[in-house]
Each structure stands twice: as C-alpha cells, then as structure tokens.
C-alpha cells in the first residue's frame, strides 16, 4: 500500500505529460533556435506549450518566460526588479511566511542594504492586507506576496492587495508566487492586476525542472543569466523543450479537471478535519475558513515531526514536516505565526491532489493515532 499525501512538495507526473516528454526527447529533439527542420519542429512544439500555459494564466504568450522552476522565477523577480528600477526606491515589502526562494532572497537584499519589510501573519496564519498596503511608501519598488501559502495553505487576496498598492504608489511593482495556487484555483493575470506571477510544472503533475514567470507586457526586468538571445534575453540559454511540452500538457489536463478536483479535495479535507476533531492528540494549525483545501497543517505535540513522519512512512503513508525546500529545518512559517515550540516541532503537512481518496484520509488518521499510542503511550 502506498498513500501519497505530500503533493505540495511534488506530484506524480501524468501519463500524458510523461509520454510527451519522452516523445520530445526521442523524436523531436532539435534545438528550437536551430534554423533547420528539426529546430523548427521543436520551436513549434515549444510555442504551442507556451500558448497553453498563457491561456491558463489569462495572459499573452509573449508574457510567459520559462525557467528551471519556481525558485529561479522568484529569484529573477526579487533581484531583477530592484536592479532594474533602482531609481524608484529601495523598499521591498514581502510577508514573513513566503516560500524560502522569496524569503531568503529578501534577507539577502536586506544584507545588501535594501529596506526590506516583512509582514507577519497572525496566529491563524492570516496576513492583514492593510498591513502590506500601509507599509508602501514613495520609496517602495516591489511588493511580493504569495497567493497560497505552501505550508499552512492560507489564501491571500492578491487582487485586492495589488489594487490597493497601485492606488497608493502606481510605480510599485507587484509579484505573486502562485506555485501552490496554479491549477487549484483560477490564477488570471488580467484579474489579479499584478506585474509578475510565478508558476511551476511539478505541482500540477508535470515534470520537475521547469517553471514559468509571467511578466506583464511593458514591464522590464534585469535577468539573472546572460548569454544567448533566447526568450528576449530575460532567460537566455537553450530551452528545455521536452520539459516545456510536458508542462503544457499537464497544464491543459489540470485546468480541465480543476473544478472537479477542488470539489473532491474539499470533501477530503472535511473528512480529515472531522477525524482530527475526534482525537485529543492532534492540533490543526490550518484555519479552514482562510486556507486552501489542498493543504492541511497539523501537529501531534507528543511526537516530533521526523519521528512521526518515519512511522507513517513505515505504513506506506507519505506526508512532510513542512516545505520540502527546508530539508527538515524548523519552519519559519510556523515561527512567524507565533506557534508554540511544541507545535512547530511536531508539525506535519498533509497535501492532497485529485488522485487521493477518502480511504487515504482514514488510513492517515488511523496511523497517526497508532503512532501516538506506539511512540508515546507505550513508553
């Protein structure tokens, strides 16, 4: 038995996406910059995938730039915007519970002398939009706030935040990391009215190693990399056509099933919360009123995260202790919320996809209860 409940870390690659990746690697392997037939074939496939992803984002195809993943896309914005628009000011505003690729970039910018403001969530993991807007001044060059938090699932009202920021300072650029939102809720560039959006393939049953950055037409950005004419020099280098095509395929599939998956996952979360309510050993850290149903963060205070994680693994059940990028380090997200150390040290993140079922939820909660009994009560 294998029950995979770590879909916020990565997802299994869909059969169709995997087949298209293999086809590109074996049959349509030309360099898309080459002027011969094999290059043109690859370029046409790349362009088609770019249109698929742009359509899903409500964007133009020429506003989509491919990267190696969400981390590179986020770094491109965090370092490229302040460099490009230095004359606008040196204040950068973000939240204290961003993904590490934004959070640690902001810390580095702070070390470099930028005025970085970290907006903290409350104890329920919510960010007050007014706190972000109130921090904006005439010197603010960039606001970066994620659409859905990757550890507790909080959904931020990015459209509302972006509109208010632009009213206060029209010159401020706004970025949202939509990695955990894309394919789960509508992510529409036109409706969000932001300047940059980060998405990635491996959270939506596409291959690892490929992400995309939406850059609103007319907005400039200094690249991280140099060398080559590809992608208008914003992200030069030979494009990974096979991964891009797999991304496009996964994107089309997830958009087709998005509403059905959301309804199904809401049912899974409801069942999980109901079963957790009946167990005194489990504390739920994710507020169901303000979070995505795809992510539920719980704590089992009597057992450290790593210990419980490996106990569940022995039962064929896979969850995480937080963001996969942290590699087991204490969660800065839960610390920013002000949770007690015993809750932080025992936190588990359960993250669903459309493939999970009610039996998975029941098996998980039964295994957690057994883990508490085995690891604590029998000592």
C-alpha positions as CSV (number, residue, x, y, z in Angstrom):
1,X,0.0,0.0,0.0
2,X,1.3,3.5,-0.9
3,X,-0.6,6.6,0.2
4,X,1.0,9.8,-1.1
5,X,-0.1,12.9,0.7
6,X,2.8,15.2,0.0
7,X,1.6,16.8,-3.2
8,X,2.7,20.3,-2.2
9,X,6.2,19.0,-2.3
10,X,5.7,17.5,-5.8
11,X,3.2,15.4,-7.7
12,X,3.4,12.3,-9.8
13,X,3.8,13.1,-13.5
14,X,0.7,12.3,-15.5
15,X,0.9,9.6,-18.1
16,X,0.2,12.0,-21.0
17,X,2.8,14.5,-19.8
18,X,5.4,11.8,-19.4
19,X,4.7,10.4,-22.9
20,X,5.0,13.9,-24.4
21,X,8.3,14.4,-22.6
22,X,9.6,11.1,-24.0
23,X,8.4,11.9,-27.5
24,X,10.3,15.2,-27.4
25,X,13.5,13.6,-26.1
26,X,13.4,10.8,-28.6
27,X,11.7,12.2,-31.7
28,X,11.5,16.0,-31.6
29,X,14.9,16.6,-30.1
30,X,16.1,19.6,-32.2
31,X,17.4,22.8,-30.7
32,X,14.5,25.3,-31.1
33,X,17.0,28.0,-32.0
34,X,18.3,26.0,-35.0
35,X,17.3,27.1,-38.4
36,X,16.8,23.7,-39.9
37,X,13.7,21.4,-39.9
38,X,14.4,19.7,-36.6
39,X,14.8,23.0,-34.9
40,X,11.6,24.4,-36.4
41,X,9.7,21.3,-35.2
42,X,10.9,21.8,-31.7
43,X,10.1,25.5,-31.8
44,X,6.5,24.8,-32.9
45,X,6.0,22.5,-30.0
46,X,7.5,25.0,-27.6
47,X,5.3,27.8,-28.9
48,X,2.2,25.6,-28.6
49,X,3.0,24.8,-24.9
50,X,3.7,28.4,-24.2
51,X,0.2,29.2,-25.5
52,X,-1.3,26.5,-23.3
53,X,0.3,28.0,-20.2
54,X,-0.5,31.6,-21.2
55,X,-4.2,30.6,-21.8
56,X,-4.4,29.1,-18.3
57,X,-3.0,32.3,-16.8
58,X,-5.2,34.6,-18.8
59,X,-2.0,36.1,-20.3
60,X,-0.4,36.6,-23.7
61,X,2.1,34.0,-24.9
62,X,4.8,36.6,-25.2
63,X,4.4,37.4,-21.5
64,X,5.4,33.8,-20.5
65,X,9.1,33.1,-19.8
66,X,10.4,29.6,-18.9
67,X,12.8,29.0,-16.1
68,X,14.2,25.9,-14.3
69,X,11.4,26.1,-11.7
70,X,9.7,28.3,-9.2
71,X,12.8,29.2,-7.3
72,X,14.6,30.6,-10.3
73,X,11.5,32.6,-11.3
74,X,11.1,34.0,-7.8
75,X,14.8,34.9,-7.7
76,X,14.6,36.6,-11.1
77,X,11.9,38.9,-9.7
78,X,13.4,39.5,-6.3
79,X,16.8,40.5,-7.6
80,X,15.9,41.7,-11.1
81,X,13.2,44.3,-10.1
82,X,15.3,46.3,-7.6
83,X,18.2,46.4,-10.0
84,X,16.1,47.5,-13.0
85,X,14.0,50.1,-11.1
86,X,16.7,51.3,-8.6
87,X,15.6,54.9,-9.3
88,X,12.1,54.2,-7.9
89,X,13.5,53.4,-4.4
90,X,14.9,50.7,-2.2
91,X,12.0,49.5,-0.1
92,X,10.8,45.9,-0.7
93,X,7.8,44.5,1.0
94,X,7.0,40.8,1.4
95,X,5.5,38.5,4.0
96,X,7.2,36.6,6.8
97,X,5.8,33.3,5.6
98,X,6.8,33.3,1.9
99,X,8.4,30.3,0.3
100,X,12.2,30.3,1.1
101,X,13.0,31.3,-2.5
102,X,11.4,34.7,-1.8
103,X,12.0,34.9,1.9
104,X,15.7,34.1,1.7
105,X,16.1,36.4,-1.3
106,X,14.6,39.2,0.8
107,X,17.0,38.5,3.6
108,X,19.9,38.7,1.1
109,X,18.6,42.0,-0.2
110,X,18.4,43.3,3.3
111,X,22.0,42.4,3.9
112,X,22.8,44.3,0.7
113,X,21.3,47.5,2.2
114,X,17.7,47.4,0.9
115,X,14.9,48.5,3.2
116,X,13.0,45.2,3.5
117,X,9.7,45.0,5.4
118,X,8.4,41.5,6.4
119,X,4.7,41.5,7.2
120,X,3.9,38.9,9.8
121,X,0.8,36.6,9.8
122,X,-1.4,36.4,12.9
123,X,-1.7,33.2,15.0
124,X,-4.2,31.8,12.5
125,X,-1.8,32.3,9.6
126,X,-3.6,35.2,8.1
127,X,-2.0,38.3,6.6
128,X,-3.9,41.6,7.0
129,X,-3.9,43.2,3.5
130,X,-3.9,46.6,5.2
131,X,-0.5,45.8,6.8
132,X,1.0,45.4,3.4
133,X,-0.6,48.5,1.9
134,X,0.3,50.6,5.0
135,X,3.9,49.7,4.6
136,X,4.0,51.0,1.0
137,X,5.6,54.4,0.6
138,X,7.0,56.6,-2.2
139,X,10.3,54.6,-1.9
140,X,8.7,51.1,-2.5
141,X,9.9,49.4,-5.6
142,X,8.5,45.9,-5.1
143,X,5.7,44.0,-3.2
144,X,5.9,40.2,-3.3
145,X,3.2,38.2,-1.6
146,X,2.3,34.6,-2.3
147,X,-1.2,33.6,-3.4
148,X,-1.4,30.4,-1.4
149,X,1.0,29.6,1.4
150,X,2.9,26.4,0.9
151,X,2.9,25.1,4.5
152,X,-0.5,26.1,6.0
153,X,-2.5,26.9,2.9
154,X,-3.5,30.5,3.7
155,X,-5.1,32.1,0.6
156,X,-4.1,35.8,0.2
157,X,-6.4,38.3,-1.5
158,X,-3.8,39.2,-4.1
159,X,-6.1,41.1,-6.4
160,X,-7.2,43.3,-3.6
161,X,-3.7,43.8,-2.3
162,X,-2.3,44.7,-5.8
163,X,-5.1,47.2,-6.5
164,X,-4.5,48.9,-3.1
165,X,-0.7,49.0,-3.6
166,X,-1.1,50.5,-7.1
167,X,-3.5,53.2,-5.8
168,X,-1.0,54.2,-3.1
169,X,2.0,54.1,-5.3
170,X,1.4,53.4,-9.1
171,X,5.1,52.9,-9.7
172,X,5.4,49.9,-7.3
173,X,5.8,46.5,-9.0
174,X,3.7,43.6,-7.6
175,X,4.7,39.9,-7.7
176,X,2.9,36.9,-6.6
177,X,4.2,33.4,-6.1
178,X,1.3,31.3,-7.4
179,X,3.1,27.9,-7.3
180,X,0.6,26.3,-4.8
181,X,-2.4,28.1,-6.4
182,X,-1.9,27.3,-10.1
183,X,-4.2,24.5,-11.3
184,X,-6.1,24.6,-8.0
185,X,-7.9,28.0,-8.1
186,X,-8.2,30.4,-11.0
187,X,-5.0,32.4,-11.5
188,X,-5.7,35.1,-14.0
189,X,-3.1,37.7,-14.7
190,X,-5.7,40.2,-16.0
191,X,-7.9,39.9,-12.9
192,X,-5.0,39.9,-10.4
193,X,-3.5,43.0,-12.0
194,X,0.0,42.0,-10.9
195,X,3.2,42.5,-12.8
196,X,4.8,39.1,-12.2
197,X,3.4,35.6,-11.5
198,X,5.5,32.5,-10.7
199,X,4.2,29.0,-11.5
200,X,5.8,25.6,-11.9
201,X,5.1,22.3,-13.5
202,X,5.8,19.7,-10.9
203,X,3.0,20.8,-8.6
204,X,0.4,20.0,-11.3
205,X,1.6,16.6,-12.4
206,X,4.2,17.9,-14.8
207,X,7.9,17.2,-14.8
208,X,10.4,18.7,-12.4
209,X,12.9,21.3,-13.6
210,X,10.6,23.6,-15.5
211,X,8.7,26.7,-14.3
212,X,7.4,29.8,-15.8
213,X,7.4,33.5,-15.0
214,X,4.6,35.8,-16.2
215,X,6.0,39.3,-16.9
216,X,3.3,41.9,-17.7
217,X,3.9,43.4,-21.2
218,X,5.7,46.7,-20.9
219,X,7.5,45.8,-17.6
220,X,11.3,45.5,-17.8
221,X,13.4,43.2,-15.6
222,X,17.2,42.6,-15.4
223,X,17.9,38.9,-16.0
224,X,19.8,36.6,-13.6
225,X,21.6,34.9,-16.5
226,X,23.5,36.2,-19.5
227,X,24.5,34.6,-22.8
228,X,22.1,33.9,-25.7
229,X,19.2,35.6,-27.5
230,X,16.5,33.1,-26.2
231,X,13.4,34.4,-24.5
232,X,14.2,38.1,-25.3
233,X,17.3,37.7,-23.1
234,X,15.1,37.6,-20.0
235,X,16.1,34.0,-19.5
236,X,18.7,33.1,-22.1
237,X,20.0,29.6,-22.8
238,X,18.7,26.6,-24.8
239,X,15.1,26.0,-23.8
240,X,14.3,22.6,-22.3
241,X,11.7,21.8,-24.9
242,X,10.8,18.4,-23.6
243,X,10.0,19.7,-20.1
244,X,8.2,22.7,-21.5
245,X,5.9,20.5,-23.6
246,X,5.3,18.2,-20.6
247,X,4.4,21.4,-18.6
248,X,1.9,22.4,-21.3
249,X,0.3,19.0,-21.4
250,X,0.0,18.9,-17.6
251,X,-1.4,22.4,-17.6
252,X,-4.2,21.5,-20.0
253,X,-5.1,18.5,-18.0
254,X,-5.2,20.2,-14.6
255,X,-7.2,23.1,-16.0
256,X,-9.8,20.7,-17.4
257,X,-10.2,19.0,-14.1
258,X,-9.7,22.0,-11.8
259,X,-13.3,22.4,-10.6
260,X,-13.9,18.7,-10.2
261,X,-10.6,18.3,-8.2
262,X,-11.5,21.2,-5.9
263,X,-14.9,19.7,-5.0
264,X,-13.3,16.4,-4.4
265,X,-10.4,17.8,-2.3
266,X,-12.8,19.8,-0.2
267,X,-14.5,16.6,0.7
268,X,-11.2,15.0,1.7
269,X,-10.3,18.0,3.9
270,X,-13.7,17.9,5.6
271,X,-13.3,14.3,6.4
272,X,-9.7,14.9,7.7
273,X,-10.8,17.7,10.0
274,X,-13.7,15.7,11.3
275,X,-11.4,12.8,12.2
276,X,-8.9,15.2,13.7
277,X,-11.6,16.7,15.9
278,X,-12.2,13.3,17.5
279,X,-8.5,13.0,18.6
280,X,-7.2,14.9,21.5
281,X,-3.6,14.2,20.4
282,X,-4.0,16.2,17.1
283,X,-3.9,20.0,16.8
284,X,-5.0,21.6,13.5
285,X,-2.9,24.6,12.5
286,X,-4.6,25.4,9.3
287,X,-7.8,27.6,9.6
288,X,-10.3,26.0,7.2
289,X,-12.0,29.4,6.8
290,X,-9.0,31.0,5.2
291,X,-7.0,28.2,3.7
292,X,-6.9,26.1,0.5
293,X,-8.4,22.6,1.0
294,X,-5.3,21.2,-0.7
295,X,-3.1,21.9,2.3
296,X,-3.8,20.9,6.0
297,X,-1.1,21.5,8.6
298,X,-1.5,19.6,11.9
299,X,0.7,19.0,15.0
300,X,0.9,15.9,17.2
301,X,2.6,17.6,20.2
302,X,3.6,14.4,21.9
303,X,5.8,13.3,18.9
304,X,8.4,15.1,16.9
305,X,7.7,15.6,13.2
306,X,10.6,13.5,12.0
307,X,9.7,10.6,14.3
308,X,6.0,10.6,13.2
309,X,6.9,11.1,9.6
310,X,9.1,8.0,9.6
311,X,6.4,6.0,11.5
312,X,3.9,6.9,8.8
313,X,6.4,6.0,6.1
314,X,6.7,2.5,7.6
315,X,2.9,2.2,6.9
316,X,3.4,3.4,3.3
317,X,2.0,6.8,4.1
318,X,3.9,9.9,2.9
319,X,3.5,13.4,4.3
320,X,6.0,16.1,5.1
321,X,7.1,18.1,8.1
322,X,6.9,21.4,6.2
323,X,8.3,22.8,3.0
324,X,10.4,20.2,1.1
325,X,13.0,23.0,0.5
326,X,13.6,23.4,4.2
327,X,15.0,19.8,4.4
328,X,13.8,19.3,7.9
329,X,14.8,22.7,9.4
330,X,12.4,24.5,11.7
331,X,9.6,26.1,9.8
332,X,10.0,29.9,9.5
333,X,6.3,30.0,8.5
334,X,5.1,28.5,11.8
335,X,7.5,30.6,13.8
336,X,6.2,33.7,12.1
337,X,2.7,32.7,13.2
338,X,4.0,32.6,16.8
339,X,3.1,29.0,17.4
340,X,4.4,27.3,20.5
341,X,7.7,25.4,20.0
342,X,6.0,22.0,20.7
343,X,3.6,22.6,17.9
344,X,6.3,23.7,15.5
345,X,8.5,20.7,16.4
346,X,5.6,18.3,15.8
347,X,4.0,19.8,12.7
348,X,3.0,17.7,9.7
349,X,1.8,19.0,6.3
350,X,-0.8,16.9,4.5
351,X,-1.3,18.0,0.9
352,X,-3.9,16.5,-1.4
353,X,-4.3,16.1,-5.1
354,X,-7.3,14.8,-7.2
355,X,-5.9,11.3,-7.1
356,X,-6.4,10.9,-3.3
357,X,-9.5,9.3,-1.8
358,X,-11.4,9.1,1.5
359,X,-9.7,5.8,2.3
360,X,-6.4,7.7,2.3
361,X,-7.6,10.1,4.9
362,X,-8.9,7.4,7.1
363,X,-5.7,5.4,6.8
364,X,-3.7,8.5,7.7
365,X,-5.6,9.4,10.8
366,X,-5.7,5.8,12.0
367,X,-1.9,5.6,11.5
368,X,-1.3,8.9,13.4
369,X,-3.4,7.6,16.3
370,X,-1.5,4.3,16.3
371,X,1.8,6.3,16.1
372,X,0.9,8.3,19.2
373,X,0.0,5.1,21.1
374,X,3.1,3.3,19.9
375,X,5.6,6.1,20.3
376,X,4.3,7.8,23.4
377,X,1.8,5.8,25.4
378,X,3.7,2.5,25.4
379,X,7.0,4.1,26.7
